[in-house]
């Protein structure tokens, strides 16, 4: 029985390099796209202010229109962008 660290190292080495790079590209693209979307949506009035779900729930509407809440949501988007870029910067190929 192999320790968990040894097991993950062996399985990652058996993955082809092109697949590792493709997986990294998709992950970075997804993180940056989702991060920009989450960062911009709270400040986009057409989407954020004229949402039928939020108009049906006035307490939620009042809470989500608070500037601090919008800032926290935008901060989560920035964090997601940072995670995607960090993954790209710290990427290493695992070759046989």
N, CA, C and O atoms as a MOPAC input file, in Angstrom:
PM7 MOZYME 1SCF
protein

 N      0.84400 1    -1.18100 1     0.00000 1
 C      0.00000 1     0.00000 1     0.00000 1
 C      0.88800 1     1.24300 1     0.00000 1
 O      1.77600 1     1.37700 1     0.84300 1
 N      0.64800 1     2.14700 1    -0.94500 1
 C      1.44400 1     3.36600 1    -1.05700 1
 C      0.82900 1     4.49000 1    -0.23900 1
 O     -0.39300 1     4.56300 1    -0.10700 1
 N      1.66100 1     5.36400 1     0.31200 1
 C      1.10500 1     6.55100 1     0.97400 1
 C      0.38400 1     7.43500 1    -0.03800 1
 O      0.65900 1     7.36200 1    -1.23600 1
 N     -0.53900 1     8.27100 1     0.44100 1
 C     -1.36900 1     9.06600 1    -0.48300 1
 C     -0.52500 1    10.01000 1    -1.34500 1
 O     -0.84900 1    10.20900 1    -2.51500 1
 N      0.53400 1    10.59000 1    -0.80800 1
 C      1.39200 1    11.48100 1    -1.59300 1
 C      2.08300 1    10.75200 1    -2.72300 1
 O      2.19200 1    11.27000 1    -3.83500 1
 N      2.55900 1     9.52700 1    -2.43000 1
 C      3.22200 1     8.71800 1    -3.44400 1
 C      2.23700 1     8.28500 1    -4.52600 1
 O      2.57700 1     8.26800 1    -5.70900 1
 N      1.02400 1     7.93600 1    -4.12200 1
 C     -0.00500 1     7.51500 1    -5.06500 1
 C     -0.35500 1     8.64000 1    -6.03900 1
 O     -0.46200 1     8.39800 1    -7.24100 1
 N     -0.53600 1     9.88200 1    -5.53300 1
 C     -0.89400 1    10.99700 1    -6.40700 1
 C      0.25400 1    11.34900 1    -7.34100 1
 O      0.02200 1    11.75600 1    -8.47900 1
 N      1.50200 1    11.19500 1    -6.86900 1
 C      2.64000 1    11.49100 1    -7.72700 1
 C      2.74000 1    10.49100 1    -8.86600 1
 O      3.08000 1    10.86700 1    -9.98800 1
 N      2.45000 1     9.23300 1    -8.60000 1
 C      2.51600 1     8.21000 1    -9.64100 1
 C      1.40000 1     8.41800 1   -10.66200 1
 O      1.64900 1     8.32200 1   -11.86400 1
 N      0.18700 1     8.69700 1   -10.21600 1
 C     -0.90800 1     8.88400 1   -11.16400 1
 C     -0.72100 1    10.13900 1   -11.99100 1
 O     -1.10700 1    10.15300 1   -13.16000 1
 N     -0.14300 1    11.20000 1   -11.43200 1
 C      0.05400 1    12.41000 1   -12.21700 1
 C      1.16100 1    12.21700 1   -13.24100 1
 O      1.13800 1    12.84800 1   -14.29800 1
 N      2.12100 1    11.36300 1   -12.95000 1
 C      3.18800 1    11.11700 1   -13.91500 1
 C      2.72200 1    10.26600 1   -15.08600 1
 O      3.33100 1    10.31400 1   -16.15500 1
 N      1.68200 1     9.50700 1   -14.91600 1
 C      1.22400 1     8.66600 1   -16.01000 1
 C      0.34800 1     9.45000 1   -16.99600 1
 O      0.00000 1     8.92800 1   -18.05500 1
 N     -0.00800 1    10.68700 1   -16.66200 1
 C     -0.80700 1    11.53000 1   -17.54800 1
 C      0.11000 1    12.17700 1   -18.58800 1
 O      1.16500 1    12.70300 1   -18.23100 1
 N     -0.27300 1    12.14700 1   -19.86400 1
 C      0.56900 1    12.78200 1   -20.89100 1
 C      0.71400 1    14.29400 1   -20.65800 1
 O     -0.17800 1    14.94000 1   -20.10900 1
 N      1.83500 1    14.82800 1   -21.08000 1
 C      2.12800 1    16.24900 1   -20.86700 1
 C      1.11200 1    17.12300 1   -21.58700 1
 O      0.68900 1    18.14300 1   -21.04300 1
 N      0.71200 1    16.74800 1   -22.79900 1
 C     -0.25000 1    17.57500 1   -23.54500 1
 C     -1.57900 1    17.66200 1   -22.81300 1
 O     -2.24400 1    18.69800 1   -22.85200 1
 N     -1.97500 1    16.57900 1   -22.14100 1
 C     -3.22000 1    16.58200 1   -21.39700 1
 C     -3.10900 1    17.42500 1   -20.12700 1
 O     -4.07000 1    18.08200 1   -19.72600 1
 N     -1.92900 1    17.40200 1   -19.49800 1
 C     -1.69200 1    18.26500 1   -18.33600 1
 C     -1.79500 1    19.73000 1   -18.73400 1
 O     -2.41000 1    20.52900 1   -18.02800 1
 N     -1.19600 1    20.07900 1   -19.85700 1
 C     -1.21600 1    21.47000 1   -20.31000 1
 C     -2.61000 1    21.90300 1   -20.75200 1
 O     -3.02300 1    23.03200 1   -20.48600 1
 N     -3.33000 1    21.02000 1   -21.41900 1
 C     -4.69600 1    21.32300 1   -21.82300 1
 C     -5.59400 1    21.52100 1   -20.60000 1
 O     -6.42900 1    22.42400 1   -20.56600 1
 N     -5.40800 1    20.67300 1   -19.61400 1
 C     -6.16700 1    20.79100 1   -18.37000 1
 C     -5.85900 1    22.11900 1   -17.67300 1
 O     -6.76700 1    22.78000 1   -17.16900 1
 N     -4.59300 1    22.50700 1   -17.64400 1
 C     -4.21900 1    23.79000 1   -17.05400 1
 C     -4.83600 1    24.94400 1   -17.82200 1
 O     -5.34000 1    25.88900 1   -17.21600 1
 N     -4.80500 1    24.88400 1   -19.14900 1
 C     -5.37800 1    25.95000 1   -19.96500 1
 C     -6.87100 1    26.10500 1   -19.70600 1
 O     -7.36900 1    27.22100 1   -19.56100 1
 N     -7.58800 1    24.97700 1   -19.64800 1
 C     -9.03000 1    25.02700 1   -19.40000 1
 C     -9.30500 1    25.57000 1   -17.99800 1
 O    -10.22500 1    26.36800 1   -17.81900 1
 N     -8.53200 1    25.15400 1   -17.01700 1
 C     -8.71200 1    25.64200 1   -15.65200 1
 C     -8.47900 1    27.14300 1   -15.55400 1
 O     -9.27000 1    27.85500 1   -14.93600 1
 N     -7.40200 1    27.62600 1   -16.15600 1
 C     -7.09100 1    29.06000 1   -16.11300 1
 C     -8.15300 1    29.85400 1   -16.85900 1
 O     -8.60100 1    30.89300 1   -16.37300 1
 N     -8.55700 1    29.38500 1   -18.01800 1
 C     -9.59400 1    30.07000 1   -18.78200 1
 C    -10.90200 1    30.12800 1   -17.99900 1
 O    -11.55400 1    31.17100 1   -17.96000 1
 N    -11.28400 1    29.03100 1   -17.38500 1
 C    -12.51100 1    28.97800 1   -16.59000 1
 C    -12.42700 1    29.92500 1   -15.39100 1
 O    -13.36600 1    30.67600 1   -15.12900 1
 N    -11.31400 1    29.89200 1   -14.66600 1
 C    -11.17100 1    30.74800 1   -13.47600 1
 C    -11.20000 1    32.22900 1   -13.84400 1
 O    -11.86000 1    33.01800 1   -13.16800 1
 N    -10.50300 1    32.61000 1   -14.89200 1
 C    -10.46900 1    34.01900 1   -15.27300 1
 C    -11.83600 1    34.46400 1   -15.79200 1
 O    -12.30500 1    35.54700 1   -15.44400 1
 N    -12.46900 1    33.65000 1   -16.61000 1
 C    -13.78700 1    34.00500 1   -17.15100 1
 C    -14.81300 1    34.13300 1   -16.02600 1
 O    -15.54900 1    35.11800 1   -15.96500 1
 N    -14.86100 1    33.15700 1   -15.15300 1
 C    -15.80800 1    33.19300 1   -14.04900 1
 C    -15.49300 1    34.33700 1   -13.08900 1
 O    -16.40700 1    34.97200 1   -12.56300 1
 N    -14.22200 1    34.60200 1   -12.86000 1
 C    -13.83000 1    35.69600 1   -11.98300 1
 C    -14.24100 1    37.05400 1   -12.52700 1
 O    -14.72800 1    37.90200 1   -11.77900 1
 N    -14.04900 1    37.26500 1   -13.81300 1
 C    -14.47000 1    38.53600 1   -14.41900 1
 C    -15.98300 1    38.67000 1   -14.35700 1
 O    -16.50100 1    39.75100 1   -14.07700 1
 N    -16.68300 1    37.59700 1   -14.61100 1
 C    -18.14100 1    37.62700 1   -14.55800 1
 C    -18.64000 1    37.95700 1   -13.15000 1
 O    -19.51400 1    38.81000 1   -12.99100 1
 N    -18.10200 1    37.30100 1   -12.14100 1
 C    -18.51900 1    37.54900 1   -10.76100 1
 C    -18.08700 1    38.94300 1   -10.30400 1
 O    -18.77200 1    39.56600 1    -9.49200 1
 N    -16.97800 1    39.42600 1   -10.80900 1
 C    -16.50600 1    40.74800 1   -10.42900 1
 C    -17.36600 1    41.85900 1   -11.03900 1
 O    -17.57100 1    42.89000 1   -10.39900 1
 N    -17.86600 1    41.67200 1   -12.24300 1
 C    -18.59000 1    42.71700 1   -12.96700 1
 C    -20.09300 1    42.69500 1   -12.71200 1
 O    -20.72800 1    43.74900 1   -12.69100 1
 N    -20.66900 1    41.51600 1   -12.51800 1
 C    -22.13100 1    41.40200 1   -12.40000 1
 C    -22.76900 1    42.28900 1   -11.33200 1
 O    -23.81100 1    42.88000 1   -11.61400 1
 N    -22.21800 1    42.42300 1   -10.12800 1
 C    -22.88900 1    43.26300 1    -9.13700 1
 C    -22.98700 1    44.73600 1    -9.52900 1
 O    -23.83100 1    45.45800 1    -8.99800 1
 N    -22.15200 1    45.18100 1   -10.43300 1
 C    -22.14600 1    46.59000 1   -10.82300 1
 C    -22.82900 1    46.80500 1   -12.17300 1
 O    -22.79100 1    47.91500 1   -12.70400 1
 N    -23.44000 1    45.78700 1   -12.73100 1
 C    -24.13200 1    45.86700 1   -14.01000 1
 C    -25.62400 1    46.02700 1   -13.72600 1
 O    -26.29100 1    45.04500 1   -13.39800 1
 N    -26.16100 1    47.24000 1   -13.84500 1
 C    -27.54900 1    47.49400 1   -13.41600 1
 C    -28.59900 1    46.68500 1   -14.17600 1
 O    -29.61000 1    46.28800 1   -13.59700 1
 N    -28.37300 1    46.44200 1   -15.44300 1
 C    -29.37000 1    45.70600 1   -16.22900 1
 C    -29.56100 1    44.28800 1   -15.70300 1
 O    -30.66600 1    43.74900 1   -15.76300 1
 N    -28.51500 1    43.69400 1   -15.19800 1
 C    -28.59000 1    42.33000 1   -14.68100 1
 C    -28.91600 1    42.33400 1   -13.18600 1
 O    -29.78300 1    41.58200 1   -12.73900 1
 N    -28.23600 1    43.16600 1   -12.42300 1
 C    -28.33200 1    43.12600 1   -10.96700 1
 C    -29.60900 1    43.79200 1   -10.45100 1
 O    -30.24700 1    43.27000 1    -9.53700 1
 N    -29.98500 1    44.92300 1   -11.01600 1
 C    -31.12700 1    45.68000 1   -10.50000 1
 C    -32.46200 1    45.18300 1   -11.03000 1
 O    -33.47000 1    45.25800 1   -10.32700 1
 N    -32.48600 1    44.68700 1   -12.23500 1
 C    -33.75000 1    44.27000 1   -12.86500 1
 C    -33.87100 1    42.75300 1   -12.90400 1
 O    -34.23000 1    42.17100 1   -13.92800 1
 N    -33.57300 1    42.13500 1   -11.79500 1
 C    -33.64100 1    40.68700 1   -11.66100 1
 C    -34.98500 1    40.32600 1   -11.03800 1
 O    -35.30800 1    40.80900 1    -9.95300 1
 N    -35.76000 1    39.49800 1   -11.69500 1
 C    -37.11000 1    39.16800 1   -11.21100 1
 C    -37.06900 1    38.41900 1    -9.88000 1
 O    -37.96500 1    38.58200 1    -9.05200 1
 N    -36.04700 1    37.60600 1    -9.66900 1
 C    -35.94500 1    36.87700 1    -8.41200 1
 C    -35.70700 1    37.84600 1    -7.25300 1
 O    -36.32000 1    37.72000 1    -6.19300 1
 N    -34.82300 1    38.80100 1    -7.46200 1
 C    -34.53400 1    39.76600 1    -6.39500 1
 C    -35.70500 1    40.71900 1    -6.18300 1
 O    -35.92600 1    41.16900 1    -5.05900 1
 N    -36.44600 1    41.03300 1    -7.21300 1
 C    -37.60800 1    41.90300 1    -7.04900 1
 C    -38.72500 1    41.18600 1    -6.30200 1
 O    -39.54700 1    41.83200 1    -5.65100 1
 N    -38.76600 1    39.87500 1    -6.38600 1
 C    -39.78200 1    39.10800 1    -5.67200 1
 C    -39.44900 1    38.95200 1    -4.19100 1
 O    -40.33200 1    38.63500 1    -3.39500 1
 N    -38.20400 1    39.16800 1    -3.81300 1
 C    -37.76100 1    39.04600 1    -2.42100 1
 C    -37.16600 1    40.38200 1    -1.97000 1
 O    -35.96900 1    40.60500 1    -2.15200 1
 N    -37.96500 1    41.26500 1    -1.39100 1
 C    -37.48600 1    42.61300 1    -1.06800 1
 C    -36.36600 1    42.65600 1    -0.02600 1
 O    -35.50100 1    43.52800 1    -0.10500 1
 N    -36.35700 1    41.74700 1     0.94200 1
 C    -35.27700 1    41.76300 1     1.94400 1
 C    -33.94300 1    41.37400 1     1.30200 1
 O    -32.91000 1    41.97900 1     1.58700 1
 N    -33.97400 1    40.37000 1     0.44400 1
 C    -32.77100 1    39.97100 1    -0.27000 1
 C    -32.31800 1    41.08400 1    -1.20500 1
 O    -31.12100 1    41.33400 1    -1.34600 1
 N    -33.26900 1    41.74600 1    -1.83700 1
 C    -32.97000 1    42.85300 1    -2.73900 1
 C    -32.26100 1    43.97600 1    -1.98400 1
 O    -31.26700 1    44.51800 1    -2.46800 1
 N    -32.76900 1    44.32600 1    -0.79800 1
 C    -32.14400 1    45.39000 1    -0.01000 1
 C    -30.73800 1    44.98400 1     0.42800 1
 O    -29.82700 1    45.81200 1     0.42900 1
 N    -30.56000 1    43.72900 1     0.79600 1
 C    -29.24400 1    43.25100 1     1.23100 1
 C    -28.23800 1    43.26300 1     0.08600 1
 O    -27.10500 1    43.71100 1     0.26100 1
 N    -28.64400 1    42.77500 1    -1.08200 1
 C    -27.72000 1    42.66400 1    -2.21000 1
 C    -27.44900 1    44.00200 1    -2.89600 1
 O    -26.51600 1    44.10200 1    -3.69300 1
 N    -28.24200 1    45.02900 1    -2.60400 1
 C    -27.96300 1    46.34700 1    -3.16100 1
 C    -27.04300 1    47.17100 1    -2.27200 1
 O    -26.70300 1    48.30500 1    -2.61000 1
 N    -26.64200 1    46.61200 1    -1.14800 1
 C    -25.68600 1    47.28100 1    -0.27800 1
 C    -24.32100 1    47.29100 1    -0.97700 1
 O    -23.89900 1    46.27900 1    -1.53700 1
 N    -23.64200 1    48.43200 1    -0.93900 1
 C    -22.35300 1    48.55700 1    -1.61700 1
 C    -21.29200 1    47.61500 1    -1.06900 1
 O    -20.45800 1    47.11600 1    -1.82300 1
 N    -21.31600 1    47.36900 1     0.23500 1
 C    -20.33300 1    46.46700 1     0.82900 1
 C    -20.53600 1    45.03100 1     0.34200 1
 O    -19.56600 1    44.31200 1     0.10000 1
 N    -21.77100 1    44.62600 1     0.20200 1
 C    -22.05300 1    43.26700 1    -0.29200 1
 C    -21.60000 1    43.14200 1    -1.73800 1
 O    -21.01200 1    42.13300 1    -2.12800 1
 N    -21.87200 1    44.15600 1    -2.51900 1
 C    -21.40000 1    44.13700 1    -3.91500 1
 C    -19.87400 1    44.08800 1    -3.96800 1
 O    -19.30100 1    43.40600 1    -4.81800 1
 N    -19.22200 1    44.80400 1    -3.07000 1
 C    -17.76300 1    44.78500 1    -3.01700 1
 C    -17.21100 1    43.42800 1    -2.63600 1
 O    -16.20900 1    42.98400 1    -3.19800 1
 N    -17.85200 1    42.76300 1    -1.68800 1
 C    -17.40700 1    41.42700 1    -1.29200 1
 C    -17.56400 1    40.45100 1    -2.45000 1
 O    -16.68500 1    39.62200 1    -2.68400 1
 N    -18.66400 1    40.54100 1    -3.16900 1
 C    -18.87700 1    39.65000 1    -4.31700 1
 C    -17.84200 1    39.92600 1    -5.40800 1
 O    -17.32300 1    38.99700 1    -6.02600 1
 N    -17.54400 1    41.20500 1    -5.64100 1
 C    -16.50300 1    41.54100 1    -6.61500 1
 C    -15.13300 1    41.05500 1    -6.14300 1
 O    -14.30500 1    40.64000 1    -6.95400 1
 N    -14.89800 1    41.10500 1    -4.84000 1
 C    -13.64200 1    40.59400 1    -4.28800 1
 C    -13.49700 1    39.10000 1    -4.49200 1
 O    -12.39300 1    38.61300 1    -4.73700 1
 N    -14.58800 1    38.36900 1    -4.39500 1
 C    -14.54600 1    36.92800 1    -4.66900 1
 C    -14.18000 1    36.68700 1    -6.13700 1
 O    -13.45500 1    35.74400 1    -6.45200 1
 N    -14.68100 1    37.54000 1    -7.02700 1
 C    -14.30200 1    37.43700 1    -8.43400 1
 C    -12.82400 1    37.69300 1    -8.64600 1
 O    -12.17400 1    36.99400 1    -9.42300 1
 N    -12.28400 1    38.70200 1    -7.95300 1
 C    -10.84400 1    38.97700 1    -8.04600 1
 C    -10.02700 1    37.81200 1    -7.50400 1
 O     -8.98700 1    37.46200 1    -8.06100 1
 N    -10.49900 1    37.21900 1    -6.42400 1
 C     -9.81000 1    36.06300 1    -5.85800 1
 C     -9.79800 1    34.89800 1    -6.84800 1
 O     -8.79700 1    34.18900 1    -6.95200 1
 N    -10.87500 1    34.69700 1    -7.55900 1
 C    -10.94800 1    33.63500 1    -8.55100 1
 C     -9.97100 1    33.89200 1    -9.69900 1
 O     -9.31400 1    32.96600 1   -10.17600 1
 N     -9.87500 1    35.13500 1   -10.13800 1
 C     -8.89800 1    35.48400 1   -11.17500 1
 C     -7.48400 1    35.21600 1   -10.68000 1
 O     -6.65500 1    34.66900 1   -11.40800 1
 N     -7.21600 1    35.60500 1    -9.43900 1
 C     -5.89100 1    35.40400 1    -8.85900 1
 C     -5.55000 1    33.91400 1    -8.77300 1
 O     -4.40900 1    33.53000 1    -9.03100 1
 N     -6.51300 1    33.07700 1    -8.41600 1
 C     -6.27400 1    31.63800 1    -8.33700 1
 C     -5.91400 1    31.07700 1    -9.72000 1
 O     -5.00000 1    30.26200 1    -9.84100 1
 N     -6.62900 1    31.51200 1   -10.75000 1
 C     -6.33400 1    31.03400 1   -12.09900 1
 C     -4.95200 1    31.43500 1   -12.57400 1
 O     -4.23100 1    30.62300 1   -13.15300 1
 N     -4.57500 1    32.68700 1   -12.33300 1
 C     -3.24900 1    33.15900 1   -12.74200 1
 C     -2.15900 1    32.47900 1   -11.92000 1
 O     -1.09700 1    32.15100 1   -12.44800 1
 N     -2.41700 1    32.26600 1   -10.63600 1
 C     -1.44700 1    31.58700 1    -9.78300 1
 C     -1.20800 1    30.15500 1   -10.24500 1
 O     -0.07500 1    29.67300 1   -10.22600 1
 N     -2.26800 1    29.48000 1   -10.65700 1
 C     -2.11400 1    28.12200 1   -11.17500 1
 C     -1.23600 1    28.11500 1   -12.42900 1
 O     -0.42200 1    27.21100 1   -12.61500 1
 N     -1.40300 1    29.11300 1   -13.27800 1
 C     -0.60100 1    29.18000 1   -14.50300 1
 C      0.86000 1    29.47600 1   -14.18700 1
 O      1.75500 1    28.91100 1   -14.81500 1
 N      1.10700 1    30.34800 1   -13.23000 1
 C      2.48100 1    30.72900 1   -12.89400 1
 C      3.22800 1    29.58300 1   -12.21900 1
 O      4.41800 1    29.39000 1   -12.47000 1
 N      2.55300 1    28.82700 1   -11.37400 1
 C      3.20400 1    27.76400 1   -10.61300 1
 C      3.08500 1    26.39300 1   -11.26800 1
 O      3.28000 1    25.37100 1   -10.61000 1
 N      2.77400 1    26.36400 1   -12.53800 1
 C      2.60100 1    25.09800 1   -13.25200 1
 C      3.95100 1    24.42700 1   -13.48700 1
 O      4.94200 1    25.08000 1   -13.81600 1
 N      3.96600 1    23.09800 1   -13.30800 1
 C      5.15400 1    22.29500 1   -13.61500 1
 C      4.70100 1    21.03700 1   -14.34000 1
 O      3.72000 1    20.40600 1   -13.94700 1
 N      5.42200 1    20.67300 1   -15.40600 1
 C      5.13800 1    19.43500 1   -16.12000 1
 C      5.61900 1    18.25100 1   -15.29000 1
 O      6.66900 1    18.31500 1   -14.65000 1
 N      4.85000 1    17.18000 1   -15.30600 1
 C      5.27400 1    15.92200 1   -14.69500 1
 C      5.55200 1    14.94900 1   -15.81800 1
 O      4.62900 1    14.39900 1   -16.41900 1
 N      6.81800 1    14.73800 1   -16.09700 1
 C      7.20900 1    13.85000 1   -17.19700 1
 C      7.69700 1    12.52700 1   -16.63800 1
 O      8.13900 1    12.42500 1   -15.49400 1
 N      7.59900 1    11.52000 1   -17.49400 1
 C      8.06100 1    10.17300 1   -17.07700 1
 C      9.54400 1    10.11500 1   -16.94300 1
 O     10.09300 1     9.06700 1   -16.60500 1

